[in-house]
Amino acid sequence: MTVALPQRLTLEQFLTLPYIEESPAWEFVQGEVSQKPMPGGKHSRIQSLLVGVINGADR
């Protein structure tokens, strides 16, 4: 679920918000602030496979 603030902010205002370090992460795009959704199980499986491919390329 994405939570958006009703008003537009400047980057300076966004950086002073007390909750931007919380998880899941918050993002600032063209004055709009929204909370990024938590990745799901499919994301974790893809990430794991990608890590294996990257690690295999080092050998």
C-alpha distance matrix in Angstrom:
0.0 3.8 6.6 9.9 13.3 15.7 18.7 19.6 20.8 23.4 22.9 25.2 23.1 19.9 21.9 23.1 19.8 20.2 16.7 16.2 17.6 15.1 12.9 10.4 12.2 12.2 13.7 16.2 17.0 19.9 19.4 15.7 13.5 9.8 8.0 8.0 5.9 8.5 11.1 12.2 15.8 16.8 16.0 18.2 21.0 21.1 21.2 23.9 25.9 25.8 27.0 29.8 30.9 30.9 32.9 35.2 36.0 37.4 40.2
3.8 0.0 3.8 6.4 10.1 12.6 15.2 15.9 17.0 19.6 19.3 21.7 19.7 16.5 18.8 20.2 17.1 18.0 14.7 13.9 15.9 14.0 12.5 10.0 10.7 9.6 10.6 12.7 13.5 16.2 15.6 11.9 9.8 6.2 5.4 6.3 6.2 9.7 12.4 14.4 18.2 18.9 17.4 19.7 22.7 22.3 22.0 25.1 27.1 26.3 27.5 30.7 31.4 31.0 33.2 35.7 36.1 37.4 40.4
6.6 3.8 0.0 3.8 6.8 9.6 12.4 13.6 14.7 17.7 17.7 19.7 17.2 14.4 17.0 17.8 14.5 15.4 12.6 12.4 14.9 13.1 12.6 10.8 11.1 9.2 10.6 12.1 13.4 15.7 14.3 10.6 8.2 5.4 5.5 8.3 9.1 12.3 15.4 17.6 21.3 22.3 20.7 22.8 25.9 25.7 25.1 28.1 30.2 29.4 30.3 33.6 34.4 33.8 35.9 38.6 38.9 40.0 43.0
9.9 6.4 3.8 0.0 3.8 6.4 8.8 9.9 11.4 14.6 15.2 17.3 14.8 12.4 15.5 16.4 13.4 15.3 13.1 12.5 15.7 14.8 14.9 13.2 12.5 9.6 10.0 10.2 11.1 12.7 10.9 7.3 5.7 4.5 6.9 9.9 11.8 15.2 18.1 20.6 24.3 24.9 23.1 25.3 28.5 27.8 27.1 30.3 32.3 31.1 32.1 35.5 36.0 35.2 37.4 40.2 40.1 41.2 44.5
13.3 10.1 6.8 3.8 0.0 3.8 5.8 7.6 9.0 12.5 13.7 15.3 12.3 10.6 14.0 14.3 11.5 13.7 12.4 12.3 15.9 15.4 16.5 15.3 14.2 11.0 11.3 10.6 11.9 12.7 10.0 7.2 6.0 6.9 9.4 12.9 15.1 18.2 21.3 23.9 27.7 28.5 26.5 28.5 31.8 31.1 30.1 33.4 35.5 34.1 34.9 38.4 38.9 37.8 40.0 42.9 42.7 43.6 46.9
15.7 12.6 9.6 6.4 3.8 0.0 3.8 6.9 9.5 13.2 15.3 16.9 13.8 13.0 16.7 16.7 14.3 16.8 15.9 16.0 19.6 19.2 20.2 19.0 18.0 14.6 14.4 13.1 13.6 13.4 10.6 8.3 8.8 10.1 13.0 16.1 18.2 21.5 24.5 26.9 30.7 31.2 29.4 31.7 34.8 34.0 33.3 36.6 38.5 37.1 38.1 41.6 42.0 40.9 43.3 46.0 45.8 46.8 50.1
18.7 15.2 12.4 8.8 5.8 3.8 0.0 3.8 6.4 10.1 12.8 14.2 11.3 11.2 15.0 15.0 13.4 16.5 16.3 16.0 19.8 20.1 21.5 20.5 18.8 15.2 14.4 12.2 12.6 11.7 8.4 7.5 8.8 11.3 14.5 17.7 20.3 23.5 26.4 29.1 32.9 33.3 31.2 33.4 36.6 35.5 34.6 38.0 39.8 38.1 39.0 42.6 42.8 41.5 43.9 46.7 46.2 47.0 50.5
19.6 15.9 13.6 9.9 7.6 6.9 3.8 0.0 3.8 7.0 9.8 11.7 9.6 9.5 13.2 14.0 13.1 16.6 16.6 15.4 19.1 20.1 21.5 20.4 18.1 14.3 12.8 9.8 9.8 8.3 4.8 5.3 7.7 10.9 14.4 17.1 20.2 23.4 26.0 29.0 32.7 32.8 30.4 32.7 35.8 34.4 33.3 36.8 38.5 36.5 37.4 41.0 41.0 39.5 42.0 44.8 44.0 44.8 48.4
20.8 17.0 14.7 11.4 9.0 9.5 6.4 3.8 0.0 3.7 6.5 8.0 5.9 6.2 9.8 10.6 10.4 14.1 14.6 13.3 16.9 18.4 20.3 19.6 16.9 13.2 11.8 8.7 9.7 8.6 4.9 6.5 7.6 11.4 14.4 17.1 20.5 23.4 26.0 29.3 32.9 33.2 30.5 32.5 35.7 34.3 32.8 36.2 38.1 35.9 36.5 40.2 40.3 38.4 40.8 43.8 42.9 43.4 47.0
23.4 19.6 17.7 14.6 12.5 13.2 10.1 7.0 3.7 0.0 3.8 5.3 5.2 6.3 8.7 10.2 11.2 15.0 15.9 14.1 17.3 19.5 21.5 21.0 17.9 14.4 12.4 9.0 10.0 8.5 5.8 8.7 9.8 13.6 16.4 18.7 22.3 25.0 27.3 30.8 34.3 34.4 31.4 33.3 36.5 34.9 33.1 36.5 38.3 35.8 36.2 40.0 39.9 37.8 40.1 43.1 42.0 42.3 46.0
22.9 19.3 17.7 15.2 13.7 15.3 12.8 9.8 6.5 3.8 0.0 3.8 5.4 5.0 6.2 8.8 10.2 13.8 14.5 12.0 14.8 17.4 19.4 19.1 15.6 12.5 10.5 7.4 9.1 8.8 7.1 9.5 9.7 13.1 15.3 17.2 20.9 23.2 25.3 29.0 32.3 32.5 29.2 30.9 34.1 32.5 30.4 33.7 35.6 33.0 33.2 36.9 36.9 34.6 36.8 39.9 38.8 38.9 42.6
25.2 21.7 19.7 17.3 15.3 16.9 14.2 11.7 8.0 5.3 3.8 0.0 3.8 5.5 5.3 6.6 9.2 12.5 14.3 12.4 14.9 17.8 20.4 20.6 17.3 14.4 13.2 10.7 12.8 12.5 10.3 12.6 12.3 15.6 17.5 19.6 23.3 25.3 27.7 31.3 34.6 35.1 31.8 33.1 36.5 35.1 32.8 35.9 38.0 35.5 35.3 39.1 39.3 36.8 38.7 42.0 41.0 40.8 44.5
23.1 19.7 17.2 14.8 12.3 13.8 11.3 9.6 5.9 5.2 5.4 3.8 0.0 3.8 5.5 5.3 6.8 10.4 12.2 11.1 14.2 16.5 19.2 19.4 16.5 13.3 12.7 10.4 12.9 12.7 9.6 11.1 10.5 13.9 15.8 18.6 22.0 24.2 27.0 30.4 33.9 34.6 31.6 32.9 36.4 35.3 33.2 36.3 38.5 36.3 36.2 40.0 40.4 38.2 40.1 43.4 42.6 42.5 46.2
19.9 16.5 14.4 12.4 10.6 13.0 11.2 9.5 6.2 6.3 5.0 5.5 3.8 0.0 3.8 5.4 5.5 9.1 9.8 7.9 11.2 13.4 15.7 15.8 12.8 9.6 9.0 7.3 10.4 11.2 8.5 9.1 7.6 10.6 12.3 14.9 18.4 20.5 23.2 26.7 30.1 30.8 27.8 29.1 32.6 31.5 29.5 32.6 34.8 32.7 32.6 36.4 36.9 34.8 36.7 40.0 39.3 39.4 43.0
21.9 18.8 17.0 15.5 14.0 16.7 15.0 13.2 9.8 8.7 6.2 5.3 5.5 3.8 0.0 3.8 5.6 8.3 9.6 7.4 9.7 12.7 15.4 16.0 12.8 10.4 10.3 9.2 12.6 13.7 11.7 12.5 10.7 13.1 14.0 16.1 19.6 21.1 23.6 27.2 30.5 31.3 28.0 29.0 32.5 31.5 29.0 31.9 34.3 32.1 31.6 35.4 36.0 33.6 35.3 38.7 38.0 37.7 41.3
23.1 20.2 17.8 16.4 14.3 16.7 15.0 14.0 10.6 10.2 8.8 6.6 5.3 5.4 3.8 0.0 3.8 6.2 8.9 8.3 10.5 13.2 16.4 17.4 14.8 12.5 13.1 12.2 15.6 16.5 13.8 14.4 12.4 14.9 15.6 18.2 21.5 22.9 25.8 29.2 32.5 33.6 30.6 31.3 35.0 34.2 31.8 34.5 37.1 35.1 34.5 38.3 39.1 36.8 38.2 41.7 41.2 40.8 44.3
19.8 17.1 14.5 13.4 11.5 14.3 13.4 13.1 10.4 11.2 10.2 9.2 6.8 5.5 5.6 3.8 0.0 3.8 5.7 6.0 8.9 10.6 13.8 14.7 12.6 10.2 11.6 11.4 14.9 16.2 13.4 13.0 10.4 12.3 12.7 15.7 18.7 20.2 23.3 26.6 30.0 31.3 28.5 29.3 33.0 32.5 30.3 33.0 35.7 34.0 33.5 37.3 38.2 36.2 37.7 41.1 40.9 40.8 44.2
20.2 18.0 15.4 15.3 13.7 16.8 16.5 16.6 14.1 15.0 13.8 12.5 10.4 9.1 8.3 6.2 3.8 0.0 3.8 6.0 7.6 8.8 12.4 14.0 12.5 11.2 13.6 14.2 17.9 19.7 17.0 16.2 13.1 14.1 13.6 16.4 18.9 19.8 23.1 26.1 29.3 31.1 28.3 28.7 32.5 32.4 30.0 32.4 35.4 33.9 33.2 36.8 38.2 36.2 37.3 40.9 41.0 40.6 43.9
16.7 14.7 12.6 13.1 12.4 15.9 16.3 16.6 14.6 15.9 14.5 14.3 12.2 9.8 9.6 8.9 5.7 3.8 0.0 3.8 5.5 5.5 8.9 10.3 9.3 8.4 11.4 12.9 16.6 18.9 16.6 15.1 11.6 11.6 10.4 13.1 15.3 16.0 19.4 22.4 25.6 27.4 24.8 25.2 29.0 29.1 26.9 29.3 32.3 31.0 30.4 34.0 35.4 33.7 34.9 38.3 38.6 38.5 41.7
16.2 13.9 12.4 12.5 12.3 16.0 16.0 15.4 13.3 14.1 12.0 12.4 11.1 7.9 7.4 8.3 6.0 6.0 3.8 0.0 3.8 5.5 8.2 9.1 6.8 5.6 8.2 9.9 13.6 16.2 14.4 13.1 9.6 9.9 8.8 11.0 13.8 14.8 17.7 21.1 24.3 25.7 22.8 23.4 27.1 26.7 24.4 27.1 29.9 28.3 27.8 31.5 32.6 30.8 32.1 35.6 35.6 35.5 38.8
17.6 15.9 14.9 15.7 15.9 19.6 19.8 19.1 16.9 17.3 14.8 14.9 14.2 11.2 9.7 10.5 8.9 7.6 5.5 3.8 0.0 3.8 6.7 8.5 6.7 7.5 10.3 12.6 16.3 19.2 17.8 16.5 13.1 12.7 10.8 12.1 14.4 14.3 17.0 20.3 23.2 24.8 21.8 21.8 25.6 25.5 22.8 25.1 28.1 26.6 25.7 29.3 30.7 28.8 29.8 33.3 33.6 33.2 36.4
15.1 14.0 13.1 14.8 15.4 19.2 20.1 20.1 18.4 19.5 17.4 17.8 16.5 13.4 12.7 13.2 10.6 8.8 5.5 5.5 3.8 0.0 3.8 6.1 6.1 7.7 11.3 14.1 17.6 20.6 19.2 17.3 13.5 12.3 9.5 10.8 12.3 12.0 15.1 18.0 20.9 22.9 20.3 20.2 24.1 24.4 22.0 24.2 27.3 26.3 25.5 29.0 30.7 29.1 30.1 33.5 34.1 34.0 37.0
12.9 12.5 12.6 14.9 16.5 20.2 21.5 21.5 20.3 21.5 19.4 20.4 19.2 15.7 15.4 16.4 13.8 12.4 8.9 8.2 6.7 3.8 0.0 3.0 4.9 7.8 11.3 14.7 17.7 21.2 20.3 17.9 14.3 12.1 8.7 8.8 9.4 8.4 11.4 14.3 17.1 19.2 16.7 16.6 20.4 20.9 18.7 20.8 24.0 23.2 22.6 26.0 27.8 26.6 27.5 30.8 31.6 31.8 34.7
10.4 10.0 10.8 13.2 15.3 19.0 20.5 20.4 19.6 21.0 19.1 20.6 19.4 15.8 16.0 17.4 14.7 14.0 10.3 9.1 8.5 6.1 3.0 0.0 3.8 6.7 9.9 13.5 16.1 19.6 19.0 16.4 12.9 10.2 6.6 6.0 6.5 6.0 9.2 12.2 15.4 17.1 14.7 15.2 18.9 19.2 17.4 19.8 22.7 21.9 21.8 25.1 26.7 25.7 27.0 30.1 30.8 31.3 34.3
12.2 10.7 11.1 12.5 14.2 18.0 18.8 18.1 16.9 17.9 15.6 17.3 16.5 12.8 12.8 14.8 12.6 12.5 9.3 6.8 6.7 6.1 4.9 3.8 0.0 3.8 6.6 10.3 13.1 16.6 16.2 14.0 10.6 8.7 5.9 5.6 8.0 8.5 11.1 14.6 17.8 18.9 16.0 16.8 20.4 20.0 18.0 20.7 23.4 22.0 21.9 25.5 26.6 25.2 26.8 30.0 30.3 30.6 33.8
12.2 9.6 9.2 9.6 11.0 14.6 15.2 14.3 13.2 14.4 12.5 14.4 13.3 9.6 10.4 12.5 10.2 11.2 8.4 5.6 7.5 7.7 7.8 6.7 3.8 0.0 3.8 7.0 10.1 13.4 12.5 10.4 6.9 5.7 4.3 5.8 9.2 11.0 13.6 17.1 20.6 21.4 18.5 19.9 23.4 22.7 20.8 23.9 26.3 24.7 24.8 28.5 29.3 27.8 29.7 32.8 32.7 33.2 36.6
13.7 10.6 10.6 10.0 11.3 14.4 14.4 12.8 11.8 12.4 10.5 13.2 12.7 9.0 10.3 13.1 11.6 13.6 11.4 8.2 10.3 11.3 11.3 9.9 6.6 3.8 0.0 3.8 6.5 10.0 9.9 8.2 5.7 5.6 6.2 6.8 10.6 12.9 14.9 18.5 21.9 22.1 19.1 20.9 24.1 22.8 21.1 24.5 26.4 24.4 24.9 28.6 28.9 27.3 29.5 32.5 32.1 32.7 36.2
16.2 12.7 12.1 10.2 10.6 13.1 12.2 9.8 8.7 9.0 7.4 10.7 10.4 7.3 9.2 12.2 11.4 14.2 12.9 9.9 12.6 14.1 14.7 13.5 10.3 7.0 3.8 0.0 3.8 6.6 6.3 5.7 4.7 6.8 9.0 10.2 13.9 16.5 18.5 22.0 25.4 25.4 22.4 24.4 27.5 25.9 24.3 27.8 29.5 27.3 27.9 31.6 31.6 29.8 32.2 35.2 34.4 35.0 38.6
17.0 13.5 13.4 11.1 11.9 13.6 12.6 9.8 9.7 10.0 9.1 12.8 12.9 10.4 12.6 15.6 14.9 17.9 16.6 13.6 16.3 17.6 17.7 16.1 13.1 10.1 6.5 3.8 0.0 3.8 5.6 5.3 6.5 8.3 11.1 11.6 15.1 18.0 19.5 22.8 26.2 25.7 22.8 25.3 28.0 26.1 24.9 28.5 29.8 27.5 28.5 32.1 31.7 30.1 32.9 35.5 34.5 35.4 39.0
19.9 16.2 15.7 12.7 12.7 13.4 11.7 8.3 8.6 8.5 8.8 12.5 12.7 11.2 13.7 16.5 16.2 19.7 18.9 16.2 19.2 20.6 21.2 19.6 16.6 13.4 10.0 6.6 3.8 0.0 3.8 5.6 8.5 11.0 14.3 15.2 18.6 21.7 23.2 26.4 29.9 29.2 26.4 29.0 31.6 29.6 28.5 32.1 33.3 30.8 32.0 35.5 34.9 33.3 36.1 38.7 37.5 38.4 42.1
19.4 15.6 14.3 10.9 10.0 10.6 8.4 4.8 4.9 5.8 7.1 10.3 9.6 8.5 11.7 13.8 13.4 17.0 16.6 14.4 17.8 19.2 20.3 19.0 16.2 12.5 9.9 6.3 5.6 3.8 0.0 3.8 6.6 10.0 13.4 15.3 18.7 21.8 23.9 27.2 30.7 30.5 27.8 30.1 33.1 31.3 30.1 33.7 35.2 32.9 33.8 37.4 37.2 35.5 38.1 40.8 39.8 40.6 44.2
15.7 11.9 10.6 7.3 7.2 8.3 7.5 5.3 6.5 8.7 9.5 12.6 11.1 9.1 12.5 14.4 13.0 16.2 15.1 13.1 16.5 17.3 17.9 16.4 14.0 10.4 8.2 5.7 5.3 5.6 3.8 0.0 3.8 6.6 10.3 12.3 15.5 18.8 21.0 24.1 27.8 27.7 25.2 27.6 30.6 29.1 28.1 31.6 33.2 31.3 32.3 35.9 35.8 34.4 37.0 39.7 39.0 39.9 43.5
13.5 9.8 8.2 5.7 6.0 8.8 8.8 7.7 7.6 9.8 9.7 12.3 10.5 7.6 10.7 12.4 10.4 13.1 11.6 9.6 13.1 13.5 14.3 12.9 10.6 6.9 5.7 4.7 6.5 8.5 6.6 3.8 0.0 3.8 7.0 9.6 12.9 16.0 18.5 21.7 25.4 25.7 23.2 25.2 28.5 27.3 26.1 29.4 31.4 29.6 30.3 33.9 34.2 32.8 35.1 38.0 37.6 38.3 41.8
9.8 6.2 5.4 4.5 6.9 10.1 11.3 10.9 11.4 13.6 13.1 15.6 13.9 10.6 13.1 14.9 12.3 14.1 11.6 9.9 12.7 12.3 12.1 10.2 8.7 5.7 5.6 6.8 8.3 11.0 10.0 6.6 3.8 0.0 3.8 6.4 9.3 12.5 15.2 18.2 21.9 22.4 20.0 22.1 25.3 24.4 23.4 26.7 28.7 27.2 28.1 31.6 32.1 31.0 33.3 36.1 35.9 36.9 40.2
8.0 5.4 5.5 6.9 9.4 13.0 14.5 14.4 14.4 16.4 15.3 17.5 15.8 12.3 14.0 15.6 12.7 13.6 10.4 8.8 10.8 9.5 8.7 6.6 5.9 4.3 6.2 9.0 11.1 14.3 13.4 10.3 7.0 3.8 0.0 3.8 6.4 9.2 12.2 15.2 18.9 19.8 17.5 19.2 22.6 22.1 20.9 24.0 26.3 25.1 25.7 29.2 30.0 29.0 31.0 33.9 34.1 35.0 38.1
8.0 6.3 8.3 9.9 12.9 16.1 17.7 17.1 17.1 18.7 17.2 19.6 18.6 14.9 16.1 18.2 15.7 16.4 13.1 11.0 12.1 10.8 8.8 6.0 5.6 5.8 6.8 10.2 11.6 15.2 15.3 12.3 9.6 6.4 3.8 0.0 3.8 6.6 8.9 12.2 15.8 16.3 13.8 15.8 19.1 18.4 17.3 20.5 22.6 21.4 22.3 25.6 26.4 25.6 27.7 30.4 30.7 31.7 34.8
5.9 6.2 9.1 11.8 15.1 18.2 20.3 20.2 20.5 22.3 20.9 23.3 22.0 18.4 19.6 21.5 18.7 18.9 15.3 13.8 14.4 12.3 9.4 6.5 8.0 9.2 10.6 13.9 15.1 18.6 18.7 15.5 12.9 9.3 6.4 3.8 0.0 3.8 6.3 8.9 12.7 13.6 11.7 13.7 16.8 16.7 16.1 19.0 21.2 20.6 21.6 24.7 25.7 25.4 27.3 29.9 30.5 31.8 34.6
8.5 9.7 12.3 15.2 18.2 21.5 23.5 23.4 23.4 25.0 23.2 25.3 24.2 20.5 21.1 22.9 20.2 19.8 16.0 14.8 14.3 12.0 8.4 6.0 8.5 11.0 12.9 16.5 18.0 21.7 21.8 18.8 16.0 12.5 9.2 6.6 3.8 0.0 3.8 6.4 9.9 11.6 9.6 10.8 14.2 14.7 13.8 16.3 18.8 18.7 19.2 22.2 23.6 23.5 25.0 27.6 28.6 29.8 32.4
11.1 12.4 15.4 18.1 21.3 24.5 26.4 26.0 26.0 27.3 25.3 27.7 27.0 23.2 23.6 25.8 23.3 23.1 19.4 17.7 17.0 15.1 11.4 9.2 11.1 13.6 14.9 18.5 19.5 23.2 23.9 21.0 18.5 15.2 12.2 8.9 6.3 3.8 0.0 3.8 7.0 8.0 5.8 7.3 10.6 10.9 10.4 12.9 15.2 15.2 16.1 18.9 20.3 20.4 22.1 24.4 25.5 26.9 29.4
12.2 14.4 17.6 20.6 23.9 26.9 29.1 29.0 29.3 30.8 29.0 31.3 30.4 26.7 27.2 29.2 26.6 26.1 22.4 21.1 20.3 18.0 14.3 12.2 14.6 17.1 18.5 22.0 22.8 26.4 27.2 24.1 21.7 18.2 15.2 12.2 8.9 6.4 3.8 0.0 3.8 5.6 5.4 6.6 9.1 10.3 10.8 12.6 14.7 15.6 16.8 18.9 20.5 21.3 22.7 24.7 26.2 27.9 30.0
15.8 18.2 21.3 24.3 27.7 30.7 32.9 32.7 32.9 34.3 32.3 34.6 33.9 30.1 30.5 32.5 30.0 29.3 25.6 24.3 23.2 20.9 17.1 15.4 17.8 20.6 21.9 25.4 26.2 29.9 30.7 27.8 25.4 21.9 18.9 15.8 12.7 9.9 7.0 3.8 0.0 3.8 5.4 5.1 6.4 8.8 9.8 10.6 12.6 14.3 15.4 16.9 18.7 20.1 21.2 22.8 24.8 26.5 28.2
16.8 18.9 22.3 24.9 28.5 31.2 33.3 32.8 33.2 34.4 32.5 35.1 34.6 30.8 31.3 33.6 31.3 31.1 27.4 25.7 24.8 22.9 19.2 17.1 18.9 21.4 22.1 25.4 25.7 29.2 30.5 27.7 25.7 22.4 19.8 16.3 13.6 11.6 8.0 5.6 3.8 0.0 3.8 5.4 5.2 6.3 8.5 9.9 10.8 12.3 14.3 15.6 16.8 18.4 20.1 21.3 23.0 25.1 26.9
16.0 17.4 20.7 23.1 26.5 29.4 31.2 30.4 30.5 31.4 29.2 31.8 31.6 27.8 28.0 30.6 28.5 28.3 24.8 22.8 21.8 20.3 16.7 14.7 16.0 18.5 19.1 22.4 22.8 26.4 27.8 25.2 23.2 20.0 17.5 13.8 11.7 9.6 5.8 5.4 5.4 3.8 0.0 3.8 5.5 5.2 6.0 8.5 10.0 10.5 12.2 14.3 15.4 16.3 18.2 19.9 21.2 23.1 25.3
18.2 19.7 22.8 25.3 28.5 31.7 33.4 32.7 32.5 33.3 30.9 33.1 32.9 29.1 29.0 31.3 29.3 28.7 25.2 23.4 21.8 20.2 16.6 15.2 16.8 19.9 20.9 24.4 25.3 29.0 30.1 27.6 25.2 22.1 19.2 15.8 13.7 10.8 7.3 6.6 5.1 5.4 3.8 0.0 3.8 5.5 5.0 6.1 8.7 9.8 10.5 12.4 14.4 15.3 16.4 18.3 20.1 21.6 23.6
21.0 22.7 25.9 28.5 31.8 34.8 36.6 35.8 35.7 36.5 34.1 36.5 36.4 32.6 32.5 35.0 33.0 32.5 29.0 27.1 25.6 24.1 20.4 18.9 20.4 23.4 24.1 27.5 28.0 31.6 33.1 30.6 28.5 25.3 22.6 19.1 16.8 14.2 10.6 9.1 6.4 5.2 5.5 3.8 0.0 3.8 5.4 5.1 6.3 8.6 9.9 10.8 12.6 14.4 15.5 16.7 18.7 20.7 22.2
21.1 22.3 25.7 27.8 31.1 34.0 35.5 34.4 34.3 34.9 32.5 35.1 35.3 31.5 31.5 34.2 32.5 32.4 29.1 26.7 25.5 24.4 20.9 19.2 20.0 22.7 22.8 25.9 26.1 29.6 31.3 29.1 27.3 24.4 22.1 18.4 16.7 14.7 10.9 10.3 8.8 6.3 5.2 5.5 3.8 0.0 3.8 5.4 5.1 6.1 8.6 9.9 10.7 12.3 14.2 15.3 16.7 19.0 20.9
21.2 22.0 25.1 27.1 30.1 33.3 34.6 33.3 32.8 33.1 30.4 32.8 33.2 29.5 29.0 31.8 30.3 30.0 26.9 24.4 22.8 22.0 18.7 17.4 18.0 20.8 21.1 24.3 24.9 28.5 30.1 28.1 26.1 23.4 20.9 17.3 16.1 13.8 10.4 10.8 9.8 8.5 6.0 5.0 5.4 3.8 0.0 3.8 5.5 5.1 6.2 8.7 9.9 10.5 12.2 14.1 15.5 17.1 19.3
23.9 25.1 28.1 30.3 33.4 36.6 38.0 36.8 36.2 36.5 33.7 35.9 36.3 32.6 31.9 34.5 33.0 32.4 29.3 27.1 25.1 24.2 20.8 19.8 20.7 23.9 24.5 27.8 28.5 32.1 33.7 31.6 29.4 26.7 24.0 20.5 19.0 16.3 12.9 12.6 10.6 9.9 8.5 6.1 5.1 5.4 3.8 0.0 3.8 5.4 5.2 6.4 8.8 10.0 10.6 12.3 14.5 16.0 17.6
25.9 27.1 30.2 32.3 35.5 38.5 39.8 38.5 38.1 38.3 35.6 38.0 38.5 34.8 34.3 37.1 35.7 35.4 32.3 29.9 28.1 27.3 24.0 22.7 23.4 26.3 26.4 29.5 29.8 33.3 35.2 33.2 31.4 28.7 26.3 22.6 21.2 18.8 15.2 14.7 12.6 10.8 10.0 8.7 6.3 5.1 5.5 3.8 0.0 3.8 5.5 5.1 6.4 8.8 9.9 10.6 12.6 14.9 16.2
25.8 26.3 29.4 31.1 34.1 37.1 38.1 36.5 35.9 35.8 33.0 35.5 36.3 32.7 32.1 35.1 34.0 33.9 31.0 28.3 26.6 26.3 23.2 21.9 22.0 24.7 24.4 27.3 27.5 30.8 32.9 31.3 29.6 27.2 25.1 21.4 20.6 18.7 15.2 15.6 14.3 12.3 10.5 9.8 8.6 6.1 5.1 5.4 3.8 0.0 3.8 5.3 5.1 6.2 8.5 9.8 10.7 13.0 15.1
27.0 27.5 30.3 32.1 34.9 38.1 39.0 37.4 36.5 36.2 33.2 35.3 36.2 32.6 31.6 34.5 33.5 33.2 30.4 27.8 25.7 25.5 22.6 21.8 21.9 24.8 24.9 27.9 28.5 32.0 33.8 32.3 30.3 28.1 25.7 22.3 21.6 19.2 16.1 16.8 15.4 14.3 12.2 10.5 9.9 8.6 6.2 5.2 5.5 3.8 0.0 3.8 5.5 5.1 6.0 8.4 9.9 11.2 13.3
29.8 30.7 33.6 35.5 38.4 41.6 42.6 41.0 40.2 40.0 36.9 39.1 40.0 36.4 35.4 38.3 37.3 36.8 34.0 31.5 29.3 29.0 26.0 25.1 25.5 28.5 28.6 31.6 32.1 35.5 37.4 35.9 33.9 31.6 29.2 25.6 24.7 22.2 18.9 18.9 16.9 15.6 14.3 12.4 10.8 9.9 8.7 6.4 5.1 5.3 3.8 0.0 3.8 5.5 5.1 6.0 8.7 10.3 11.4
30.9 31.4 34.4 36.0 38.9 42.0 42.8 41.0 40.3 39.9 36.9 39.3 40.4 36.9 36.0 39.1 38.2 38.2 35.4 32.6 30.7 30.7 27.8 26.7 26.6 29.3 28.9 31.6 31.7 34.9 37.2 35.8 34.2 32.1 30.0 26.4 25.7 23.6 20.3 20.5 18.7 16.8 15.4 14.4 12.6 10.7 9.9 8.8 6.4 5.1 5.5 3.8 0.0 3.8 5.5 5.1 6.3 9.1 10.5
30.9 31.0 33.8 35.2 37.8 40.9 41.5 39.5 38.4 37.8 34.6 36.8 38.2 34.8 33.6 36.8 36.2 36.2 33.7 30.8 28.8 29.1 26.6 25.7 25.2 27.8 27.3 29.8 30.1 33.3 35.5 34.4 32.8 31.0 29.0 25.6 25.4 23.5 20.4 21.3 20.1 18.4 16.3 15.3 14.4 12.3 10.5 10.0 8.8 6.2 5.1 5.5 3.8 0.0 3.8 5.4 5.2 7.0 9.6
32.9 33.2 35.9 37.4 40.0 43.3 43.9 42.0 40.8 40.1 36.8 38.7 40.1 36.7 35.3 38.2 37.7 37.3 34.9 32.1 29.8 30.1 27.5 27.0 26.8 29.7 29.5 32.2 32.9 36.1 38.1 37.0 35.1 33.3 31.0 27.7 27.3 25.0 22.1 22.7 21.2 20.1 18.2 16.4 15.5 14.2 12.2 10.6 9.9 8.5 6.0 5.1 5.5 3.8 0.0 3.8 5.4 5.5 7.4
35.2 35.7 38.6 40.2 42.9 46.0 46.7 44.8 43.8 43.1 39.9 42.0 43.4 40.0 38.7 41.7 41.1 40.9 38.3 35.6 33.3 33.5 30.8 30.1 30.0 32.8 32.5 35.2 35.5 38.7 40.8 39.7 38.0 36.1 33.9 30.4 29.9 27.6 24.4 24.7 22.8 21.3 19.9 18.3 16.7 15.3 14.1 12.3 10.6 9.8 8.4 6.0 5.1 5.4 3.8 0.0 3.8 5.4 5.7
36.0 36.1 38.9 40.1 42.7 45.8 46.2 44.0 42.9 42.0 38.8 41.0 42.6 39.3 38.0 41.2 40.9 41.0 38.6 35.6 33.6 34.1 31.6 30.8 30.3 32.7 32.1 34.4 34.5 37.5 39.8 39.0 37.6 35.9 34.1 30.7 30.5 28.6 25.5 26.2 24.8 23.0 21.2 20.1 18.7 16.7 15.5 14.5 12.6 10.7 9.9 8.7 6.3 5.2 5.4 3.8 0.0 3.8 5.5
37.4 37.4 40.0 41.2 43.6 46.8 47.0 44.8 43.4 42.3 38.9 40.8 42.5 39.4 37.7 40.8 40.8 40.6 38.5 35.5 33.2 34.0 31.8 31.3 30.6 33.2 32.7 35.0 35.4 38.4 40.6 39.9 38.3 36.9 35.0 31.7 31.8 29.8 26.9 27.9 26.5 25.1 23.1 21.6 20.7 19.0 17.1 16.0 14.9 13.0 11.2 10.3 9.1 7.0 5.5 5.4 3.8 0.0 3.8
40.2 40.4 43.0 44.5 46.9 50.1 50.5 48.4 47.0 46.0 42.6 44.5 46.2 43.0 41.3 44.3 44.2 43.9 41.7 38.8 36.4 37.0 34.7 34.3 33.8 36.6 36.2 38.6 39.0 42.1 44.2 43.5 41.8 40.2 38.1 34.8 34.6 32.4 29.4 30.0 28.2 26.9 25.3 23.6 22.2 20.9 19.3 17.6 16.2 15.1 13.3 11.4 10.5 9.6 7.4 5.7 5.5 3.8 0.0
